[in-house]
Amino acid sequence: MCPHALIPFKPAGPKSRLSGVLSTEEREAFARAMLEDVIAAVKDVNCSPVIVATELFDSEDIQITIPDKDLSGTLNEVLPQSVGSILIIMADLPLATGPAIKRVITTKSDMAIVPGRGGGTNVIFLKEPAKFHVDYYGMSYLKHKKIAEEAGLSCEVIDSFVLHTDIDEKEDFVELLTHGTGKSRKYLEDLGFVLTAENGRVGVERKQPPAPSA
């Protein structure tokens, strides 16, 4: 049976590291486009998306709002109450695909982790959520490996380019414009972002000026 997929999402003021190239409104629209790409990939393998948001926003999918807790605190309230397996996948993985997610949720281990860049954790799959707790921020990948070990859970670390590639900075647009096929790539292209090549390196530039910041 396909699990519920918990997708943490910040509707207002997301992706602050992109503030040099996108206005507040553009960053919010871009984050929503990435979320929709992730939801499409999740639904491709018949998983049920549940958006864990910092505040309510317009969406047809099930939402859990975070009142006063941080991401880890909210998820750690949800996991013990979960019936069946759970997938936790970040909302800024616009290259995510159904086959890549299927690879994660068909692990033979008790759980699976897809590391993010810089020591983060992009995806966690748990067959028995009540036996695990999350600890995001900082070097969360190593923390999650240790939590699994202390809980006696076998853990498969999955190497996946499309699930490893999160979008936080302008340089990350290179991967999205090169490999993306969904709404996120189209949104950047509509804003005028294009790939460039200089001195043998691929970069990104905007062919039209950004909208004024709010």
N, C-alpha and C positions, 0 to 999 in steps of 0.2 A: 504494500500500500504506500502511495506517495505521501510524504509528510507535509505538514503545514510549513510554510516558509516565512520566517520572521525577517522583515526587512526594515532595519532602522533607517529613519529618514528625518531630515531637518528641513521643513518647508520655508522658513523665514531666515534670511541672511546666511545661506549655506556657502561653503567653499570660499572662505575669506582669502585664501592664498591666491585666488584668481581675481581679486579685486583690482589688480593692476591692468587687467585686460578686458574684464567684463564689469558692467554696472551691476548694482544690486538686483535690479529687475532681470537682467540677463542671467545672472548667476542662479536666481531662483527658477527661471524657465529652463535653464540648462540642467539643473539638478532634477527637475521634474521629468525632463526628457530621459535622463539616465535611469531614473526610477522606473519609467515606463518600459525601457529596454530590459531592465532586470525582471520586471513583472512578466514580460512576454516570454523570457527564457524560462522562468519558473513554471509558467502555465504550459509551456511546450512539453514538459514532462508530467503534466497533470498534477502538479503540486498546487496547494492553495495558498496564495499570498496573504500575509497578515502584516500590514504596515505598522511599525512601531514608531510613531511620530512624536515630535516635541509639542505639536499642537494640531488641532483638527484642521483639515483642508479638504477641498473638494475631490472626492475619489469614490469610485464604485466598489473598491475593494475594502475588506474588513480592516478596521484600524484599532490600534491600542494607543492611547495617548499617555505621554509621560508627564505627570503633574509636577512633582518636585524632585524626583530621583534622577540620577544620571542613567546612561544607557545600561551599564552593568547592573545597577540596582533594579531597574525595571525588568530586564530579562531574567534576573535571578528570582523575581517574584513569579514570573510566567513559567519557567522551566519545571518547578516542582509540581505544578498543576496540570502539566501537559499529559495528554493521553496519546500514546504512540510516539513515534519518532519525530524529531524536529530538525529543520534546516534553518540556520541563521546565515543570511547572506547580505553583504553591504549594498547600499543603494547606488554606489558610484562605480559599478562594474559594468559599463555599457557594452563590453565585448562578450559578456556572458552568453552562453548558448545552452540549449536544452541538453545536447549530448555531454557537455562538460559537467553540467549539474547531475545528470544521470550517473556519470562516473563517480561522483561524490557519494550519492545516496545509495549506491549499490556496493559500497565497501563491505568487505567480509569482517572488518574489525568492529569493535564496539562504537567507534566514532571515527570521523575523518576531519582533517583540517587542511585548508588551503591557505598558506602563508601569504601575507601582503608584503609590500616593500617596506624597508625600514623597520622590520621587526613586528609589524602588525599582523592582524588576523582578518582575512577577507571572508572566509566561509568556514562554518562549523556544522557538521552533521552529527546528531546524537540519536542513537537507538533507544537509550534510556535517559531522557533529559533530567530526571529527578536525581540521578547520581552525579551530576556535573554542575558546576557553576562557572560563570564567565568572569573575566577580569580584563576589560578592555583598557585602552590607552597605554602609552609607554610600550614596553617590549611584550605585548600581549601574546605573541606566538609562543615565546618561551614559557610564559606564565601558564598558558593553556596546556602546553605539553606537560608541565609539572603537575597541574591539577589532575589531568588524566592519569598520570602515573600514581599519584597519591590515592586516587579513587579506584585503582586497580582496573582501569579501562584500557583495552588495547586501542591504539590510535594509529591510523594510517595518515601519513602526510602526502598530500597529492600535489604533484607538480603540474600546474595548468596555466598556460600563458594567458588565456582569456579570462580566467578567474583571478589571476595574480595582478592583472593590470587595472589598478584603480586610477582615477583621474583627480589629481589635486593641484597640479601646477600647469602653466602654459606648455611646458615641454612635453607633458603627457598627451597633449593634443595630437602629437605626431602619431602615436599608436592608434588613436581613435580615428583620425583621418585616413590612416593607412589600412586599418583592418576592420573598422566599424561598418555596419550595414543598417543600423537602425535609426531611430529618431534623433539620438544624440549627435551622430555625425552630420545628419541633415541640418540640425539646428546650427552647428558651427559653420557649415558651409553657407547657410542662409545669412549668417552674420558677416560673411566675407573672409573667413579663415581659409588659408590655402597652405599647402606644403611648399617648402622652398629647399633648395640645395645650394650650399656654399662651402667651398673647400672640402668637398667630399662628405659633408654632414647634412643630414636632413633636419630642417627646422620648420617653424610655422610663423606666418605673418598674417596680419589682417589687412585686406585690401580696401576696406572702408573704415572710417574713424568710428570708435566706440560711442555709444550714446552717453550723454552726460550722466554722471553718478547722481543717485538720489540724495 
